[in-house]
């Protein structure tokens, strides 16, 4: 069944509209649109596709320009059993001389069938050749470049861009060594993998065949969308394809064999799909269990900071995400709450502090990344502490002396030996002494909430908590106090609101301004089920104040990693020290402003986010977090501006553009982070994958399984009850992995409980051909 979203996107591509890298913003066909201004997303209520032209075009005009109607914004109803599929495309497969051998027809609902040249619905005994063979042979003989993709539509779209490409009939898994021999002589063969598990497995199969033939090749995948057609529609070209690490076996492997693989077409009758033994119906290809495809960190957006991030990432073998988050936190910490940004009248000035949460495994080298980023602050603060130690110690001594004097004068006043004026004078002296700052401490580690308040009070209302252990996060979540913790100060310090701390022994401490930078890089297991275990933690707004990163695992490192170049290290250290010396040590708070161009660029982004937060927008599920994203962008822009120039009083257009370039990454990772904190720790996906992994073992001899048997296999697992299993099986049915078998009608007067629902299983499950699904870190 063709979805409405696919229908609209296909129409946009046919019209010539280009999209951004997310595939959600397209050039509007209803007006002259140089920059993509048409938002295209899946609806949750009403139409199945939501269109919104930010230039004001009506949806009726948009669909009319595409040759569609408003009815095309709705998914097609499920076809009746007696309805016939409709052919939508036909692809001819010809021999070396251009003579037709067979044809592949594409139908809706999405099905492919193959026909002999005379129209016979069978291709048995017909030689299989690559698609567009004459053009492929000509390019190979000339020593040129040939792309191998997965489908005929992709080949045709590449041909329209003057690129020679080919594929095999039948989809993934049907490439043979006989296809490969036609590529001999090509200067290079590039295998373009679809960005899903079957597509990647197919690319590896093609690569293995090319290797056996000794053909130079490499594997890439699209930078946007699922396949090369989506990549082209996003306005991307050949140079934008993303390299994929080779996974085909090498010739010196002990497992390498010169024997070709078995013929994947053996017994194939020309109709794609596998017959379900349970009822004789044809199964469509199942849809993979959804996963969050997380983009890599856009390091280039960091400008002058980018070389240090890349160098430290390579030297420490730490993901660039974690190094970047650590560095941004260090810059924020070095400002010490002494910078704010005025956005516009009526907008409370943004505090230049960041709340960052990185989620990475125990071997991700979190602590080295934080240590490298904060080293200049710790060193400079240590020097400052030594310079001020004698003065601070003298002041602390005077406090003790004055406190003793205060006791003495109060006793004398009560005995009538002193006047109250004398006591008031001593009290004023004591207040003045206590108001003097203690030894500067810009950073705190695994601190308790009570200790954090004291540290902030002693440091002018500001502090930075940069930690790779989970203690502080657990304290905030109330995991040490029966799910309850007073995080009022942390909520206030994000916005810079004043805060009063009551102390029994020394009276209260009033902080007219507060500022707190938080960077926590902890293991994902700490936050799993957080929404279920501590719903108040999210409802308080604390989690919505964070920017998230879930970095991809790094490949195994080596002992001799490259050293950070001295000039790169020294440049970073010098910039951080200058920010600390000029801004952290300042007594007063200064305000930064936006240039006219930066303000206009930010306003456009703000308006876009407001639309995307609406009920049918793609950010509606993150509306509360997205409500703070615009302010976070202002803070990031200020941090980048101050790193470029520690004396900056303005945020320019280029700096704002770079900060906005971080937004797509932050949105994707926030969605994955909140999914991890959801009911089952993965937004409902983990349970689906776990069920899918065990269905083959649970099936009976007829290839079916009952709901009860699935439920019993999860007995004792926290949070998995009968309702969760029933919902998961329904989701798997929607994805095409299982099909519920209608229960036979009950006889009149029949006793006993209702039988457990029973399901047919997709043949891929029974054959063990399920490709393991990646975890949320996929997409790197």
Secondary structure, DSSP 8 states (H G I E B T S, - for coil): ---HHHHHHHHHHHHT--B-TTSSEE--TTS--SS--EEEEE-SSSSSEEEEETT---HHHHHHHTT--GGGGS------TT---EEEEEEEEE-TTS-EEEEEEEEETTEEEEEETTS-S--TT-----TTHHHHHHHHHTT-EEEE-S-HHHHHHHHTTT--EE--TTSTT---HHHHHTTTT-SEEEEEE-SSHHHHHHHHHHHHHHHHTT--EEEEE-SSSSSHHHHHHTT--GGG-EE----S--TTSTT--SS----TTTT--SB-SEE-TTTS-EE---------------GGGGGGGHHHHHHHHHHHT--HHHHHHHHHHHHHHHHTT-EEEE-STTS--EES--EEEEE--TTS-HHHHHHHHHHHHHHHHHHHHHHHHHHHHHHHHHHHHHHHHHHHHHHHHHTTSS-HHHHHHHHHHHHHHHHS--S---EE-S--HHHHHHHHHHTTTEEEEEESSSHHHHHHTTTTTTT----HHHHHHHHT--EEE--TTT--EEESS-EEEEEEEE-GGGTTTHHHH-HHHHHTTSGGG-EEE---------SS-----HHHHHHHHHHHHHHIIIIIT-SS-EEEEE-HHHHHHHHHHHHHHHHHHSTTSTTGGGHHHHHHHHHHHHHHHHHHHHHH-TT--EE-HHHHHHHHHTHHHHHHHHHHHHHHTSTTSSTTHHHHHHHHHHHHHH--TTSEEEHHHHHHHTTT-TT--HHHHHHHHHHHHHTTSEEEE------TT--S-----EEEE-HHHHHT-------TTTT-
